[in-house]
């Protein structure tokens, strides 16, 4: 996602270099929430996976 954001904003940042610092700030997430996701497959086996929410 960072590469997509950077490539999308590249023309704008080339014309407005004063905003390059803002891009550095938004690269670091403010909060990362990690949680466990339990689910059952078609055969009745329970699996555990890790989920993330990045803000």
N, CA, C and O atoms as CSV, one atom per row, in Angstrom:
chain,resi,resn,atom,element,x,y,z
A,1,UNK,N,N,0.821,-1.185,0.000
A,1,UNK,CA,C,0.000,0.000,0.000
A,1,UNK,C,C,0.869,1.254,0.000
A,1,UNK,O,O,0.519,2.262,-0.616
A,2,UNK,N,N,1.995,1.185,0.691
A,2,UNK,CA,C,2.877,2.347,0.746
A,2,UNK,C,C,3.453,2.655,-0.630
A,2,UNK,O,O,3.547,3.819,-1.019
A,3,UNK,N,N,3.841,1.615,-1.370
A,3,UNK,CA,C,4.374,1.836,-2.719
A,3,UNK,C,C,3.328,2.466,-3.625
A,3,UNK,O,O,3.638,3.359,-4.413
A,4,UNK,N,N,2.082,1.999,-3.511
A,4,UNK,CA,C,1.007,2.556,-4.324
A,4,UNK,C,C,0.772,4.029,-3.976
A,4,UNK,O,O,0.616,4.867,-4.864
A,5,UNK,N,N,0.750,4.328,-2.696
A,5,UNK,CA,C,0.550,5.713,-2.256
A,5,UNK,C,C,1.687,6.602,-2.738
A,5,UNK,O,O,1.451,7.698,-3.245
A,6,UNK,N,N,2.912,6.134,-2.581
A,6,UNK,CA,C,4.076,6.922,-2.981
A,6,UNK,C,C,4.089,7.172,-4.482
A,6,UNK,O,O,4.349,8.292,-4.923
A,7,UNK,N,N,3.808,6.128,-5.276
A,7,UNK,CA,C,3.821,6.310,-6.732
A,7,UNK,C,C,2.677,7.206,-7.194
A,7,UNK,O,O,2.827,7.954,-8.160
A,8,UNK,N,N,1.542,7.137,-6.515
A,8,UNK,CA,C,0.410,7.992,-6.870
A,8,UNK,C,C,0.710,9.455,-6.562
A,8,UNK,O,O,0.357,10.345,-7.337
A,9,UNK,N,N,1.358,9.696,-5.438
A,9,UNK,CA,C,1.637,11.070,-5.014
A,9,UNK,C,C,2.929,11.646,-5.592
A,9,UNK,O,O,3.205,12.831,-5.406
A,10,UNK,N,N,3.720,10.840,-6.284
A,10,UNK,CA,C,5.020,11.292,-6.791
A,10,UNK,C,C,4.931,12.568,-7.626
A,10,UNK,O,O,5.714,13.487,-7.387
A,11,UNK,N,N,4.015,12.671,-8.595
A,11,UNK,CA,C,3.941,13.924,-9.368
A,11,UNK,C,C,3.596,15.134,-8.488
A,11,UNK,O,O,4.156,16.216,-8.667
A,12,UNK,N,N,2.686,14.947,-7.554
A,12,UNK,CA,C,2.306,16.038,-6.653
A,12,UNK,C,C,3.485,16.453,-5.780
A,12,UNK,O,O,3.745,17.643,-5.605
A,13,UNK,N,N,4.196,15.470,-5.232
A,13,UNK,CA,C,5.328,15.776,-4.355
A,13,UNK,C,C,6.483,16.415,-5.121
A,13,UNK,O,O,7.241,17.203,-4.556
A,14,UNK,N,N,6.621,16.081,-6.400
A,14,UNK,CA,C,7.663,16.706,-7.211
A,14,UNK,C,C,7.388,18.198,-7.378
A,14,UNK,O,O,8.317,19.005,-7.408
A,15,UNK,N,N,6.116,18.561,-7.486
A,15,UNK,CA,C,5.746,19.970,-7.646
A,15,UNK,C,C,5.625,20.690,-6.303
A,15,UNK,O,O,5.716,21.917,-6.246
A,16,UNK,N,N,5.421,19.938,-5.230
A,16,UNK,CA,C,5.211,20.522,-3.900
A,16,UNK,C,C,6.101,19.821,-2.871
A,16,UNK,O,O,5.594,19.085,-2.025
A,17,UNK,N,N,7.401,20.035,-2.928
A,17,UNK,CA,C,8.315,19.299,-2.038
A,17,UNK,C,C,8.089,19.565,-0.550
A,17,UNK,O,O,8.562,18.798,0.289
A,18,UNK,N,N,7.380,20.627,-0.213
A,18,UNK,CA,C,7.128,20.918,1.206
A,18,UNK,C,C,6.229,19.864,1.854
A,18,UNK,O,O,6.153,19.795,3.080
A,19,UNK,N,N,5.549,19.044,1.052
A,19,UNK,CA,C,4.667,18.010,1.592
A,19,UNK,C,C,5.358,16.654,1.769
A,19,UNK,O,O,4.728,15.703,2.232
A,20,UNK,N,N,6.618,16.553,1.415
A,20,UNK,CA,C,7.327,15.274,1.569
A,20,UNK,C,C,7.381,14.832,3.027
A,20,UNK,O,O,7.312,13.638,3.316
A,21,UNK,N,N,7.503,15.780,3.939
A,21,UNK,CA,C,7.545,15.448,5.367
A,21,UNK,C,C,6.222,14.824,5.810
A,21,UNK,O,O,6.212,13.919,6.644
A,22,UNK,N,N,5.110,15.302,5.258
A,22,UNK,CA,C,3.797,14.744,5.605
A,22,UNK,C,C,3.715,13.279,5.199
A,22,UNK,O,O,3.118,12.472,5.913
A,23,UNK,N,N,4.306,12.927,4.063
A,23,UNK,CA,C,4.306,11.529,3.629
A,23,UNK,C,C,5.079,10.666,4.620
A,23,UNK,O,O,4.677,9.536,4.897
A,24,UNK,N,N,6.170,11.178,5.152
A,24,UNK,CA,C,6.939,10.431,6.150
A,24,UNK,C,C,6.112,10.192,7.409
A,24,UNK,O,O,6.211,9.131,8.025
A,25,UNK,N,N,5.306,11.165,7.788
A,25,UNK,CA,C,4.493,11.049,9.006
A,25,UNK,C,C,3.414,9.986,8.844
A,25,UNK,O,O,3.191,9.201,9.765
A,26,UNK,N,N,2.737,9.941,7.695
A,26,UNK,CA,C,1.638,8.984,7.518
A,26,UNK,C,C,2.133,7.560,7.273
A,26,UNK,O,O,1.334,6.624,7.293
A,27,UNK,N,N,3.423,7.377,7.044
A,27,UNK,CA,C,3.966,6.034,6.848
A,27,UNK,C,C,3.984,5.226,8.137
A,27,UNK,O,O,3.977,3.996,8.098
A,28,UNK,N,N,4.006,5.902,9.271
A,28,UNK,CA,C,4.087,5.217,10.561
A,28,UNK,C,C,2.684,5.138,11.148
A,28,UNK,O,O,2.077,6.171,11.430
A,29,UNK,N,N,2.154,3.922,11.338
A,29,UNK,CA,C,0.794,3.807,11.864
A,29,UNK,C,C,0.687,4.340,13.289
A,29,UNK,O,O,1.608,4.211,14.096
A,30,UNK,N,N,-0.446,4.932,13.566
A,30,UNK,CA,C,-0.697,5.471,14.899
A,30,UNK,C,C,-1.055,4.353,15.873
A,30,UNK,O,O,-0.709,4.399,17.053
A,31,UNK,N,N,-1.756,3.347,15.348
A,31,UNK,CA,C,-2.208,2.265,16.222
A,31,UNK,C,C,-2.284,0.975,15.400
A,31,UNK,O,O,-2.719,0.987,14.249
A,32,UNK,N,N,-1.860,-0.129,16.002
A,32,UNK,CA,C,-1.991,-1.449,15.390
A,32,UNK,C,C,-2.714,-2.335,16.389
A,32,UNK,O,O,-2.252,-2.535,17.512
A,33,UNK,N,N,-3.847,-2.859,15.969
A,33,UNK,CA,C,-4.625,-3.758,16.823
A,33,UNK,C,C,-4.451,-5.166,16.267
A,33,UNK,O,O,-4.670,-5.407,15.080
A,34,UNK,N,N,-4.057,-6.090,17.135
A,34,UNK,CA,C,-3.850,-7.479,16.747
A,34,UNK,C,C,-4.853,-8.327,17.509
A,34,UNK,O,O,-5.056,-8.128,18.707
A,35,UNK,N,N,-5.489,-9.284,16.811
A,35,UNK,CA,C,-6.501,-10.100,17.462
A,35,UNK,C,C,-6.501,-11.511,16.885
A,35,UNK,O,O,-5.982,-11.756,15.796
A,36,UNK,N,N,-7.087,-12.419,17.627
A,36,UNK,CA,C,-7.167,-13.823,17.232
A,36,UNK,C,C,-8.510,-14.069,16.543
A,36,UNK,O,O,-9.549,-13.581,16.987
A,37,UNK,N,N,-8.469,-14.832,15.456
A,37,UNK,CA,C,-9.685,-15.198,14.731
A,37,UNK,C,C,-9.787,-16.722,14.746
A,37,UNK,O,O,-8.949,-17.413,14.168
A,38,UNK,N,N,-10.812,-17.233,15.407
A,38,UNK,CA,C,-11.068,-18.673,15.412
A,38,UNK,C,C,-12.137,-18.973,14.375
A,38,UNK,O,O,-13.143,-18.270,14.288
A,39,UNK,N,N,-11.915,-20.029,13.583
A,39,UNK,CA,C,-12.897,-20.402,12.579
A,39,UNK,C,C,-12.903,-21.911,12.398
A,39,UNK,O,O,-11.926,-22.592,12.708
A,40,UNK,N,N,-13.995,-22.411,11.901
A,40,UNK,CA,C,-14.182,-23.847,11.717
A,40,UNK,C,C,-14.321,-24.131,10.231
A,40,UNK,O,O,-15.104,-23.485,9.533
A,41,UNK,N,N,-13.544,-25.114,9.749
A,41,UNK,CA,C,-13.626,-25.458,8.333
A,41,UNK,C,C,-14.782,-26.415,8.071
A,41,UNK,O,O,-15.510,-26.780,8.994
A,42,UNK,N,N,-14.953,-26.822,6.820
A,42,UNK,CA,C,-16.072,-27.675,6.424
A,42,UNK,C,C,-16.041,-29.050,7.083
A,42,UNK,O,O,-17.072,-29.716,7.183
A,43,UNK,N,N,-14.865,-29.476,7.532
A,43,UNK,CA,C,-14.735,-30.786,8.168
A,43,UNK,C,C,-14.869,-30.707,9.683
A,43,UNK,O,O,-14.727,-31.722,10.364
A,44,UNK,N,N,-15.135,-29.537,10.217
A,44,UNK,CA,C,-15.325,-29.369,11.652
A,44,UNK,C,C,-14.056,-29.083,12.432
A,44,UNK,O,O,-14.093,-29.016,13.661
A,45,UNK,N,N,-12.942,-28.912,11.751
A,45,UNK,CA,C,-11.677,-28.598,12.421
A,45,UNK,C,C,-11.615,-27.109,12.748
A,45,UNK,O,O,-11.926,-26.262,11.911
A,46,UNK,N,N,-11.207,-26.807,13.978
A,46,UNK,CA,C,-11.096,-25.416,14.404
A,46,UNK,C,C,-9.685,-24.918,14.099
A,46,UNK,O,O,-8.698,-25.598,14.383
A,47,UNK,N,N,-9.605,-23.734,13.522
A,47,UNK,CA,C,-8.327,-23.109,13.178
A,47,UNK,C,C,-8.239,-21.758,13.872
A,47,UNK,O,O,-9.252,-21.117,14.150
A,48,UNK,N,N,-7.014,-21.340,14.144
A,48,UNK,CA,C,-6.777,-20.018,14.732
A,48,UNK,C,C,-5.845,-19.244,13.805
A,48,UNK,O,O,-4.800,-19.745,13.388
A,49,UNK,N,N,-6.239,-18.037,13.499
A,49,UNK,CA,C,-5.418,-17.138,12.697
A,49,UNK,C,C,-5.291,-15.805,13.418
A,49,UNK,O,O,-6.039,-15.509,14.350
A,50,UNK,N,N,-4.355,-15.028,12.980
A,50,UNK,CA,C,-4.135,-13.713,13.560
A,50,UNK,C,C,-4.693,-12.658,12.609
A,50,UNK,O,O,-4.477,-12.718,11.399
A,51,UNK,N,N,-5.408,-11.699,13.170
A,51,UNK,CA,C,-5.939,-10.590,12.387
A,51,UNK,C,C,-5.292,-9.297,12.834
A,51,UNK,O,O,-4.852,-9.176,13.977
A,52,UNK,N,N,-5.235,-8.329,11.927
A,52,UNK,CA,C,-4.627,-7.035,12.217
A,52,UNK,C,C,-5.536,-5.918,11.733
A,52,UNK,O,O,-6.212,-6.051,10.713
A,53,UNK,N,N,-5.545,-4.836,12.461
A,53,UNK,CA,C,-6.177,-3.597,12.010
A,53,UNK,C,C,-5.162,-2.488,12.244
A,53,UNK,O,O,-4.718,-2.260,13.369
A,54,UNK,N,N,-4.809,-1.816,11.183
A,54,UNK,CA,C,-3.803,-0.759,11.258
A,54,UNK,C,C,-4.487,0.568,10.997
A,54,UNK,O,O,-5.180,0.732,9.992
A,55,UNK,N,N,-4.292,1.514,11.903
A,55,UNK,CA,C,-4.910,2.839,11.760
A,55,UNK,C,C,-3.838,3.891,11.688
A,55,UNK,O,O,-4.144,5.077,11.566
